[in-house]
Amino acid sequence: MSSLEIAVTGGGRIGHFYAAHLSSLPGVRVRFHSRKAEAMAAAMPTEGITAVYPDGATVVGRPALISPDVGEVVAGADLVLVAQTANGRPDVLAAAAPHLSTDKPVAIGGMPGCACFDWLAERALGLRDNLAIFGFLDVPHVAARAEPGVRVELGGIKAKAHVGFHEATSAVLKAQTTALLRRLLPMPVEPLGHYLEVTLTPLGYMHPTVLYALFGPYSQWDGRPVRESRRWFTDLTELGGYFIKRCDEEQVRLTRAIESAFGVSLPMAEPLYDNLISAYGDQIGDHSTLYTVLRTCKAYRSFIPMVEAPEGGLVFKTDHPILVEDVFYGMAFLVEMGRRMGVSMPMMSEIHGWAVGFLGGPQASAVDYMPADWPSRVLARSARASVA
C-alpha cells in the first residue's frame, strides 16, 4: 500500500510541529518546505524533530524531504498544509499551482484559514474538480517556541479542530478531506457550514490592539525604548482589554449583519470570550471576563517581539510576521468588509490606521484578493434562490 503524501509549507513553529507529528504516524510520508531548509536539515538530529506537549510528553518525527523548493515539496501530495503567515502565502500558492496533481484528489488547507485563504487559493490555483480548498478555524495545536530543525514546544491544544471549505468544493471532496484529517489529528474534526465562520474568527485584531494600548496615542509611552519585555496577553493592561472588547463588539456587529444579509448562520464566528472558552476551557485560569481570560490562558503566554535599541533598552520589532499578518491580513479585510457592508467599525478602523503607520505605511494585504464584487455577488445569488 502506498504511503500518504503530505506537504507542509512554512518553517515556523506550526510547520515544525506538524512536520514532526505527521512524520511520526505510520503510512505517512512528509515533505517539509522552508526558506531555511539547508540550515534546518544540518541542525536536525538523525531521529528528526522532537515535539514537546504541555504535559511533557514527546513525539519525534523526521520528514522524508526538507526543501526550499515549493514545487518539489507539493508535487504528488495528497494533502498540502500551508502554515506560513498570511503575508507569505500568495507567493507559496503561486509557486505550488503548476505542481499540484491533477489526476487524483488533492486537499490544500490554511493553518489557520484566516485572512480569506479560500479566496486567495481560488485566485492562485483556480477551481479544479479534484481540489478541496479548506482552512482551519484556528490552529489545532498552538506552538509556543521552536529551535529550528530540532525541537518545538506546544503551548496549548484545541479540544476540537473545525474546518471550513471553499463554497466550490464538492461534497465528495469535503467528506474525503474530513475523513483524512480525522485520521491524522488526535482531536475530533468537525466541518463548518460556511467558510465565513473561518474568515470572521475573532482573532486578527488582537495583537495590533495590544500594541495600540502600549504605544498608541492613549498610552503613557514616552517614545523611548522600554526597559523590559512583556507578554502579549499575560501582561495585558486594562486599557488593552478595553480596546480588545470594543473591537470584539464591532466584529460581532459585522458578523450579525452578514448573517442577516446572506441568510446564513455562522455559529463559530462567535464573540471572542466564547471562542476562547470553547477552544481552551481548562487551560484558562480565570473565566470571569474577557480581560481575565486573556491574562490567564496558558496557550497565550508568548512574548511581544522586541530587539535591543542602540541606545539601550528594547524596541518593538516592526517587521515581525505576526503583526504584519494581523494588520494587513487580519484587520485590513475586516475593516473593508465593514465598509462594504455598511457596518460602522470606528475602533477597529482607528487602530488599523494607527498600526499601518506604526509599521511604516501601506503594504500588500488580503484586500488585494478580496473579490471586487463581494458582497453584491452573494446577495444577488441569495435573492435568486429566494425567488426560486
C-alpha positions as a Markdown table, in Angstrom:
| # | Residue | x | y | z |
|---|---|---|---|---|
| 1 | Met | 0.0 | 0.0 | 0.0 |
| 2 | Ser | 1.4 | 3.4 | -1.0 |
| 3 | Ser | 2.1 | 6.0 | 1.7 |
| 4 | Leu | 0.0 | 9.1 | 2.2 |
| 5 | Glu | 2.0 | 12.0 | 0.8 |
| 6 | Ile | 1.7 | 15.2 | 2.9 |
| 7 | Ala | 3.4 | 18.5 | 2.2 |
| 8 | Val | 3.9 | 21.1 | 5.0 |
| 9 | Thr | 4.9 | 24.5 | 3.9 |
| 10 | Gly | 6.3 | 27.1 | 6.4 |
| 11 | Gly | 9.3 | 26.5 | 8.6 |
| 12 | Gly | 7.9 | 28.3 | 11.7 |
| 13 | Arg | 6.6 | 26.9 | 14.9 |
| 14 | Ile | 3.4 | 25.5 | 13.4 |
| 15 | Gly | 5.2 | 23.9 | 10.5 |
| 16 | His | 7.7 | 22.3 | 12.8 |
| 17 | Phe | 5.0 | 20.7 | 14.9 |
| 18 | Tyr | 3.1 | 19.2 | 12.1 |
| 19 | Ala | 6.3 | 18.1 | 10.3 |
| 20 | Ala | 7.2 | 16.2 | 13.5 |
| 21 | His | 3.7 | 14.9 | 14.4 |
| 22 | Leu | 2.7 | 13.7 | 10.9 |
| 23 | Ser | 6.1 | 12.2 | 10.2 |
| 24 | Ser | 5.7 | 10.0 | 13.3 |
| 25 | Leu | 2.5 | 8.4 | 12.0 |
| 26 | Pro | 2.6 | 5.1 | 10.2 |
| 27 | Gly | 2.0 | 5.1 | 6.5 |
| 28 | Val | 2.7 | 8.9 | 6.2 |
| 29 | Arg | 5.5 | 10.5 | 4.2 |
| 30 | Val | 6.0 | 14.2 | 4.9 |
| 31 | Arg | 7.8 | 16.7 | 2.8 |
| 32 | Phe | 8.7 | 20.0 | 4.6 |
| 33 | His | 9.2 | 23.3 | 2.9 |
| 34 | Ser | 11.2 | 26.1 | 4.4 |
| 35 | Arg | 13.2 | 29.0 | 3.0 |
| 36 | Lys | 15.9 | 28.0 | 5.5 |
| 37 | Ala | 15.8 | 24.3 | 4.6 |
| 38 | Glu | 19.6 | 23.8 | 4.3 |
| 39 | Ala | 20.3 | 25.2 | 7.8 |
| 40 | Met | 17.3 | 23.2 | 9.2 |
| 41 | Ala | 18.5 | 19.9 | 7.7 |
| 42 | Ala | 22.0 | 20.5 | 9.0 |
| 43 | Ala | 20.7 | 21.1 | 12.6 |
| 44 | Met | 18.2 | 18.2 | 12.6 |
| 45 | Pro | 19.2 | 15.1 | 14.7 |
| 46 | Thr | 19.2 | 11.8 | 13.0 |
| 47 | Glu | 15.8 | 10.8 | 14.6 |
| 48 | Gly | 14.2 | 14.1 | 13.5 |
| 49 | Ile | 12.3 | 16.9 | 15.2 |
| 50 | Thr | 11.1 | 16.5 | 18.8 |
| 51 | Ala | 7.7 | 17.9 | 19.6 |
| 52 | Val | 7.1 | 18.5 | 23.3 |
| 53 | Tyr | 3.5 | 18.6 | 24.6 |
| 54 | Pro | 2.3 | 20.8 | 27.5 |
| 55 | Asp | 2.3 | 17.8 | 29.8 |
| 56 | Gly | 5.9 | 16.9 | 28.9 |
| 57 | Ala | 5.1 | 14.0 | 26.6 |
| 58 | Thr | 7.1 | 14.0 | 23.3 |
| 59 | Val | 6.8 | 12.7 | 19.8 |
| 60 | Val | 9.6 | 12.5 | 17.3 |
| 61 | Gly | 9.4 | 12.5 | 13.5 |
| 62 | Arg | 11.7 | 13.1 | 10.6 |
| 63 | Pro | 10.4 | 14.5 | 7.3 |
| 64 | Ala | 11.4 | 12.5 | 4.2 |
| 65 | Leu | 12.3 | 15.7 | 2.4 |
| 66 | Ile | 13.3 | 19.2 | 3.6 |
| 67 | Ser | 13.5 | 21.7 | 0.7 |
| 68 | Pro | 13.3 | 25.4 | -0.1 |
| 69 | Asp | 11.6 | 24.5 | -3.4 |
| 70 | Val | 7.8 | 24.7 | -3.0 |
| 71 | Gly | 7.2 | 22.8 | -6.3 |
| 72 | Glu | 9.4 | 19.9 | -5.1 |
| 73 | Val | 7.5 | 19.7 | -1.8 |
| 74 | Val | 4.0 | 19.7 | -3.1 |
| 75 | Ala | 4.4 | 17.6 | -6.3 |
| 76 | Gly | 2.3 | 14.4 | -5.9 |
| 77 | Ala | 1.0 | 15.4 | -2.5 |
| 78 | Asp | -2.4 | 14.2 | -1.3 |
| 79 | Leu | -2.6 | 16.9 | 1.4 |
| 80 | Val | -0.9 | 20.3 | 1.5 |
| 81 | Leu | -0.9 | 22.2 | 4.8 |
| 82 | Val | 0.0 | 25.8 | 4.3 |
| 83 | Ala | 1.5 | 27.0 | 7.6 |
| 84 | Gln | 3.1 | 30.3 | 6.6 |
| 85 | Thr | 1.9 | 33.6 | 8.0 |
| 86 | Ala | -0.7 | 35.1 | 5.7 |
| 87 | Asn | 1.7 | 37.6 | 4.0 |
| 88 | Gly | 3.9 | 34.7 | 2.8 |
| 89 | Arg | 1.0 | 32.6 | 1.3 |
| 90 | Pro | 0.4 | 34.4 | -2.0 |
| 91 | Asp | 3.9 | 33.5 | -3.2 |
| 92 | Val | 3.8 | 30.0 | -1.9 |
| 93 | Leu | 0.4 | 29.2 | -3.6 |
| 94 | Ala | 1.6 | 30.8 | -6.8 |
| 95 | Ala | 4.7 | 28.6 | -6.8 |
| 96 | Ala | 2.6 | 25.5 | -5.8 |
| 97 | Ala | 0.0 | 25.9 | -8.5 |
| 98 | Pro | 1.7 | 24.2 | -11.5 |
| 99 | His | 3.0 | 21.3 | -9.4 |
| 100 | Leu | -0.2 | 20.1 | -7.8 |
| 101 | Ser | -1.5 | 16.7 | -9.0 |
| 102 | Thr | -4.4 | 16.8 | -11.5 |
| 103 | Asp | -5.1 | 13.1 | -11.7 |
| 104 | Lys | -6.1 | 12.4 | -8.1 |
| 105 | Pro | -7.8 | 14.3 | -5.2 |
| 106 | Val | -5.7 | 16.9 | -3.6 |
| 107 | Ala | -6.7 | 18.8 | -0.4 |
| 108 | Ile | -4.9 | 22.1 | 0.4 |
| 109 | Gly | -5.6 | 24.0 | 3.6 |
| 110 | Gly | -4.6 | 27.0 | 5.5 |
| 111 | Met | -3.3 | 26.6 | 9.1 |
| 112 | Pro | -5.2 | 28.6 | 10.1 |
| 113 | Gly | -7.5 | 29.5 | 7.3 |
| 114 | Cys | -7.9 | 33.2 | 8.3 |
| 115 | Ala | -7.3 | 36.2 | 6.0 |
| 116 | Cys | -9.6 | 34.9 | 3.3 |
| 117 | Phe | -7.5 | 31.8 | 2.5 |
| 118 | Asp | -10.3 | 30.5 | 0.4 |
| 119 | Trp | -10.3 | 33.5 | -1.9 |
| 120 | Leu | -6.5 | 33.5 | -2.1 |
| 121 | Ala | -6.4 | 29.8 | -3.1 |
| 122 | Glu | -9.1 | 30.3 | -5.6 |
| 123 | Arg | -7.2 | 33.1 | -7.3 |
| 124 | Ala | -3.8 | 31.3 | -7.2 |
| 125 | Leu | -4.9 | 27.8 | -8.0 |
| 126 | Gly | -8.3 | 28.1 | -9.8 |
| 127 | Leu | -11.3 | 25.9 | -9.0 |
| 128 | Arg | -10.3 | 22.5 | -10.1 |
| 129 | Asp | -12.6 | 19.4 | -9.9 |
| 130 | Asn | -10.0 | 17.4 | -8.0 |
| 131 | Leu | -9.1 | 20.2 | -5.5 |
| 132 | Ala | -10.5 | 20.6 | -2.0 |
| 133 | Ile | -9.7 | 24.1 | -0.6 |
| 134 | Phe | -10.2 | 24.4 | 3.2 |
| 135 | Gly | -9.0 | 26.3 | 6.2 |
| 136 | Phe | -8.8 | 25.5 | 9.9 |
| 137 | Leu | -10.8 | 27.8 | 12.1 |
| 138 | Asp | -7.7 | 28.1 | 14.3 |
| 139 | Val | -4.5 | 26.1 | 14.6 |
| 140 | Pro | -5.4 | 22.8 | 16.4 |
| 141 | His | -2.0 | 22.9 | 18.2 |
| 142 | Val | -0.5 | 26.2 | 19.5 |
| 143 | Ala | 3.3 | 26.1 | 19.3 |
| 144 | Ala | 5.0 | 28.3 | 21.9 |
| 145 | Arg | 8.6 | 28.1 | 20.7 |
| 146 | Ala | 10.9 | 26.2 | 18.3 |
| 147 | Glu | 14.5 | 25.5 | 17.8 |
| 148 | Pro | 14.8 | 25.2 | 14.0 |
| 149 | Gly | 15.2 | 21.7 | 12.8 |
| 150 | Val | 15.5 | 20.3 | 16.3 |
| 151 | Arg | 12.6 | 20.9 | 18.7 |
| 152 | Val | 9.2 | 22.5 | 19.1 |
| 153 | Glu | 7.2 | 23.1 | 22.3 |
| 154 | Leu | 3.5 | 23.3 | 22.4 |
| 155 | Gly | 1.7 | 25.9 | 24.4 |
| 156 | Gly | -1.9 | 24.6 | 24.0 |
| 157 | Ile | -4.1 | 22.1 | 22.3 |
| 158 | Lys | -7.6 | 22.7 | 21.0 |
| 159 | Ala | -10.4 | 20.4 | 22.1 |
| 160 | Lys | -11.7 | 20.2 | 18.6 |
| 161 | Ala | -10.5 | 21.1 | 15.1 |
| 162 | His | -13.0 | 22.9 | 12.9 |
| 163 | Val | -12.5 | 23.3 | 9.2 |
| 164 | Gly | -14.3 | 25.4 | 6.6 |
| 165 | Phe | -14.4 | 24.6 | 2.9 |
| 166 | His | -14.5 | 26.8 | -0.1 |
| 167 | Glu | -18.0 | 27.0 | -1.4 |
| 168 | Ala | -17.0 | 25.4 | -4.7 |
| 169 | Thr | -15.5 | 22.2 | -3.1 |
| 170 | Ser | -17.7 | 19.2 | -3.8 |
| 171 | Ala | -19.5 | 17.3 | -1.1 |
| 172 | Val | -17.4 | 14.2 | -2.0 |
| 173 | Leu | -14.1 | 16.0 | -1.6 |
| 174 | Lys | -15.3 | 17.6 | 1.7 |
| 175 | Ala | -16.1 | 14.2 | 3.1 |
| 176 | Gln | -12.8 | 12.7 | 1.9 |
| 177 | Thr | -10.8 | 15.6 | 3.3 |
| 178 | Thr | -12.7 | 15.5 | 6.7 |
| 179 | Ala | -12.0 | 11.7 | 6.9 |
| 180 | Leu | -8.3 | 12.2 | 6.2 |
| 181 | Leu | -7.9 | 15.0 | 8.8 |
| 182 | Arg | -9.7 | 12.8 | 11.4 |
| 183 | Arg | -7.1 | 10.1 | 10.6 |
| 184 | Leu | -4.2 | 12.5 | 11.1 |
| 185 | Leu | -5.3 | 14.6 | 14.1 |
| 186 | Pro | -5.8 | 13.4 | 17.7 |
| 187 | Met | -8.8 | 15.6 | 18.4 |
| 188 | Pro | -12.3 | 15.5 | 16.8 |
| 189 | Val | -12.5 | 17.2 | 13.4 |
| 190 | Glu | -15.8 | 19.0 | 12.5 |
| 191 | Pro | -16.6 | 20.6 | 9.2 |
| 192 | Leu | -18.2 | 24.1 | 9.4 |
| 193 | Gly | -21.3 | 25.2 | 7.5 |
| 194 | His | -19.7 | 28.2 | 5.8 |
| 195 | Tyr | -16.2 | 29.4 | 5.2 |
| 196 | Leu | -17.2 | 32.8 | 6.6 |
| 197 | Glu | -17.0 | 31.2 | 10.0 |
| 198 | Val | -13.3 | 30.9 | 9.5 |
| 199 | Thr | -12.9 | 34.3 | 7.9 |
| 200 | Leu | -14.7 | 36.0 | 10.8 |
| 201 | Thr | -12.9 | 34.3 | 13.6 |
| 202 | Pro | -12.3 | 37.0 | 16.2 |
| 203 | Leu | -8.5 | 36.8 | 16.4 |
| 204 | Gly | -7.0 | 39.1 | 13.7 |
| 205 | Tyr | -7.2 | 42.3 | 15.6 |
| 206 | Met | -5.8 | 41.2 | 18.9 |
| 207 | His | -2.0 | 41.8 | 18.6 |
| 208 | Pro | -2.3 | 45.2 | 16.9 |
| 209 | Thr | -4.8 | 46.3 | 19.6 |
| 210 | Val | -2.4 | 45.3 | 22.4 |
| 211 | Leu | 0.3 | 47.4 | 20.8 |
| 212 | Tyr | -2.1 | 50.3 | 20.3 |
| 213 | Ala | -2.7 | 50.3 | 24.1 |
| 214 | Leu | 1.0 | 50.1 | 24.8 |
| 215 | Phe | 2.4 | 52.6 | 22.2 |
| 216 | Gly | -0.6 | 54.4 | 20.8 |
| 217 | Pro | -1.9 | 57.9 | 21.4 |
| 218 | Tyr | -3.7 | 56.9 | 24.6 |
| 219 | Ser | -0.8 | 55.1 | 26.2 |
| 220 | Gln | 1.7 | 56.5 | 28.6 |
| 221 | Trp | 4.6 | 55.7 | 26.3 |
| 222 | Asp | 7.2 | 58.5 | 26.1 |
| 223 | Gly | 8.7 | 57.3 | 22.7 |
| 224 | Arg | 11.9 | 55.9 | 24.2 |
| 225 | Pro | 13.0 | 52.3 | 24.4 |
| 226 | Val | 11.3 | 50.2 | 27.1 |
| 227 | Arg | 13.2 | 48.6 | 29.9 |
| 228 | Glu | 11.7 | 45.1 | 29.9 |
| 229 | Ser | 10.0 | 42.7 | 27.6 |
| 230 | Arg | 6.3 | 41.9 | 28.1 |
| 231 | Arg | 3.9 | 39.1 | 27.1 |
| 232 | Trp | 1.2 | 39.8 | 24.7 |
| 233 | Phe | -1.7 | 38.7 | 26.9 |
| 234 | Thr | -0.4 | 37.6 | 30.2 |
| 235 | Asp | 0.7 | 41.2 | 30.8 |
| 236 | Leu | -2.4 | 42.7 | 29.1 |
| 237 | Thr | -3.2 | 46.2 | 30.5 |
| 238 | Glu | -6.8 | 47.2 | 31.4 |
| 239 | Leu | -6.6 | 49.7 | 28.5 |
| 240 | Gly | -5.6 | 46.9 | 26.2 |
| 241 | Gly | -8.5 | 44.8 | 27.4 |
| 242 | Tyr | -10.9 | 47.7 | 26.8 |
| 243 | Phe | -9.8 | 48.2 | 23.2 |
| 244 | Ile | -10.0 | 44.4 | 22.5 |
| 245 | Lys | -13.5 | 44.4 | 23.9 |
| 246 | Arg | -14.5 | 47.3 | 21.7 |
| 247 | Cys | -13.1 | 45.6 | 18.6 |
| 248 | Asp | -14.8 | 42.4 | 19.5 |
| 249 | Glu | -18.2 | 44.2 | 19.7 |
| 250 | Glu | -17.6 | 45.7 | 16.3 |
| 251 | Gln | -16.7 | 42.3 | 14.7 |
| 252 | Val | -19.8 | 40.8 | 16.3 |
| 253 | Arg | -21.9 | 43.5 | 14.6 |
| 254 | Leu | -20.3 | 42.8 | 11.3 |
| 255 | Thr | -21.0 | 39.1 | 11.7 |
| 256 | Arg | -24.6 | 39.6 | 12.5 |
| 257 | Ala | -25.0 | 42.0 | 9.5 |
| 258 | Ile | -23.6 | 39.3 | 7.2 |
| 259 | Glu | -25.8 | 36.6 | 8.7 |
| 260 | Ser | -28.9 | 38.8 | 8.2 |
| 261 | Ala | -28.0 | 39.9 | 4.6 |
| 262 | Phe | -26.9 | 36.5 | 3.4 |
| 263 | Gly | -29.5 | 34.4 | 5.2 |
| 264 | Val | -26.8 | 32.2 | 6.8 |
| 265 | Ser | -25.9 | 31.1 | 10.3 |
| 266 | Leu | -22.3 | 31.5 | 11.4 |
| 267 | Pro | -22.3 | 29.9 | 14.9 |
| 268 | Met | -18.5 | 29.6 | 15.2 |
| 269 | Ala | -17.9 | 33.2 | 14.3 |
| 270 | Glu | -18.7 | 33.9 | 18.0 |
| 271 | Pro | -17.7 | 36.6 | 20.4 |
| 272 | Leu | -14.0 | 36.4 | 21.4 |
| 273 | Tyr | -14.8 | 35.4 | 25.0 |
| 274 | Asp | -16.9 | 32.4 | 23.9 |
| 275 | Asn | -14.3 | 31.5 | 21.2 |
| 276 | Leu | -11.5 | 31.3 | 23.8 |
| 277 | Ile | -13.6 | 29.4 | 26.4 |
| 278 | Ser | -14.7 | 26.8 | 23.9 |
| 279 | Ala | -11.2 | 26.4 | 22.5 |
| 280 | Tyr | -9.1 | 26.4 | 25.7 |
| 281 | Gly | -11.5 | 25.7 | 28.6 |
| 282 | Asp | -9.5 | 24.2 | 31.4 |
| 283 | Gln | -6.3 | 25.9 | 30.1 |
| 284 | Ile | -7.8 | 29.2 | 31.3 |
| 285 | Gly | -7.2 | 30.1 | 35.0 |
| 286 | Asp | -10.0 | 32.8 | 35.4 |
| 287 | His | -13.2 | 32.8 | 33.3 |
| 288 | Ser | -14.6 | 35.9 | 34.9 |
| 289 | Thr | -14.2 | 38.4 | 32.0 |
| 290 | Leu | -12.6 | 38.6 | 28.6 |
| 291 | Tyr | -9.7 | 40.5 | 30.2 |
| 292 | Thr | -9.1 | 37.8 | 32.8 |
| 293 | Val | -9.4 | 35.0 | 30.2 |
| 294 | Leu | -6.7 | 36.6 | 28.1 |
| 295 | Arg | -4.4 | 37.1 | 31.0 |
| 296 | Thr | -4.7 | 33.6 | 32.4 |
| 297 | Cys | -4.9 | 31.5 | 29.2 |
| 298 | Lys | -1.9 | 29.1 | 29.3 |
| 299 | Ala | -1.8 | 29.0 | 25.5 |
| 300 | Tyr | -1.4 | 32.8 | 25.2 |
| 301 | Arg | 1.9 | 33.2 | 27.0 |
| 302 | Ser | 4.3 | 34.3 | 24.2 |
| 303 | Phe | 6.3 | 37.4 | 24.4 |
| 304 | Ile | 6.0 | 40.6 | 22.3 |
| 305 | Pro | 8.9 | 40.5 | 19.8 |
| 306 | Met | 11.4 | 43.1 | 20.9 |
| 307 | Val | 15.0 | 43.9 | 19.8 |
| 308 | Glu | 17.8 | 45.8 | 21.6 |
| 309 | Ala | 18.0 | 49.5 | 20.8 |
| 310 | Pro | 21.4 | 51.1 | 20.0 |
| 311 | Glu | 21.0 | 53.4 | 23.0 |
| 312 | Gly | 19.9 | 50.6 | 25.3 |
| 313 | Gly | 16.6 | 49.2 | 26.2 |
| 314 | Leu | 14.1 | 47.4 | 23.9 |
| 315 | Val | 12.1 | 48.5 | 20.9 |
| 316 | Phe | 9.3 | 46.6 | 19.0 |
| 317 | Lys | 10.4 | 44.5 | 16.0 |
| 318 | Thr | 8.2 | 46.2 | 13.5 |
| 319 | Asp | 8.9 | 43.7 | 10.7 |
| 320 | His | 7.8 | 40.7 | 12.8 |
| 321 | Pro | 5.5 | 38.4 | 10.8 |
| 322 | Ile | 2.8 | 38.2 | 13.5 |
| 323 | Leu | 2.0 | 41.9 | 13.4 |
| 324 | Val | 2.4 | 42.2 | 9.6 |
| 325 | Glu | -0.1 | 39.3 | 9.3 |
| 326 | Asp | -2.6 | 40.7 | 11.7 |
| 327 | Val | -2.6 | 44.3 | 10.4 |
| 328 | Phe | -2.5 | 43.7 | 6.7 |
| 329 | Tyr | -4.2 | 40.3 | 6.5 |
| 330 | Gly | -6.4 | 40.3 | 9.7 |
| 331 | Met | -7.7 | 43.8 | 10.4 |
| 332 | Ala | -7.5 | 45.1 | 6.8 |
| 333 | Phe | -10.1 | 42.8 | 5.3 |
| 334 | Leu | -12.4 | 43.2 | 8.4 |
| 335 | Val | -12.4 | 47.0 | 8.0 |
| 336 | Glu | -13.0 | 46.6 | 4.3 |
| 337 | Met | -15.8 | 44.1 | 4.9 |
| 338 | Gly | -17.4 | 46.6 | 7.3 |
| 339 | Arg | -17.1 | 49.4 | 4.8 |
| 340 | Arg | -18.8 | 47.3 | 2.0 |
| 341 | Met | -21.5 | 46.0 | 4.4 |
| 342 | Gly | -22.2 | 49.5 | 5.7 |
| 343 | Val | -21.3 | 48.5 | 9.3 |
| 344 | Ser | -19.7 | 51.2 | 11.4 |
| 345 | Met | -16.3 | 49.9 | 12.9 |
| 346 | Pro | -14.7 | 53.1 | 14.3 |
| 347 | Met | -12.5 | 51.5 | 17.0 |
| 348 | Met | -11.1 | 48.8 | 14.6 |
| 349 | Ser | -10.6 | 51.4 | 11.8 |
| 350 | Glu | -8.7 | 53.7 | 14.2 |
| 351 | Ile | -6.4 | 51.0 | 15.5 |
| 352 | His | -5.8 | 49.6 | 12.0 |
| 353 | Gly | -4.9 | 53.1 | 10.7 |
| 354 | Trp | -2.5 | 53.7 | 13.5 |
| 355 | Ala | -0.9 | 50.2 | 13.1 |
| 356 | Val | -0.3 | 50.8 | 9.4 |
| 357 | Gly | 1.6 | 53.9 | 10.2 |
| 358 | Phe | 3.4 | 52.2 | 13.1 |
| 359 | Leu | 4.7 | 49.6 | 10.7 |
| 360 | Gly | 5.9 | 52.2 | 8.2 |
| 361 | Gly | 2.9 | 52.6 | 5.8 |
| 362 | Pro | 0.7 | 50.5 | 3.5 |
| 363 | Gln | 1.7 | 47.1 | 2.3 |
| 364 | Ala | 0.1 | 44.3 | 0.3 |
| 365 | Ser | -2.9 | 42.9 | 2.1 |
| 366 | Ala | -5.8 | 40.5 | 2.0 |
| 367 | Val | -7.9 | 43.2 | 0.4 |
| 368 | Asp | -5.9 | 42.7 | -2.8 |
| 369 | Tyr | -7.5 | 39.3 | -3.4 |
| 370 | Met | -10.9 | 40.0 | -1.9 |
| 371 | Pro | -13.4 | 39.6 | -4.8 |
| 372 | Ala | -14.3 | 43.0 | -6.2 |
| 373 | Asp | -18.0 | 42.0 | -6.4 |
| 374 | Trp | -18.3 | 40.9 | -2.8 |
| 375 | Pro | -20.9 | 41.1 | -1.2 |
| 376 | Ser | -23.0 | 42.0 | -4.2 |
| 377 | Arg | -22.4 | 38.6 | -5.9 |
| 378 | Val | -23.5 | 36.7 | -2.8 |
| 379 | Leu | -26.5 | 38.9 | -2.2 |
| 380 | Ala | -27.6 | 38.5 | -5.9 |
| 381 | Arg | -27.3 | 34.7 | -5.6 |
| 382 | Ser | -29.3 | 34.7 | -2.4 |
| 383 | Ala | -32.0 | 36.8 | -4.0 |
| 384 | Arg | -32.3 | 34.4 | -7.0 |
| 385 | Ala | -32.5 | 31.5 | -4.6 |
| 386 | Ser | -35.3 | 33.0 | -2.6 |
| 387 | Val | -37.3 | 33.8 | -5.7 |
| 388 | Ala | -36.9 | 30.2 | -6.9 |
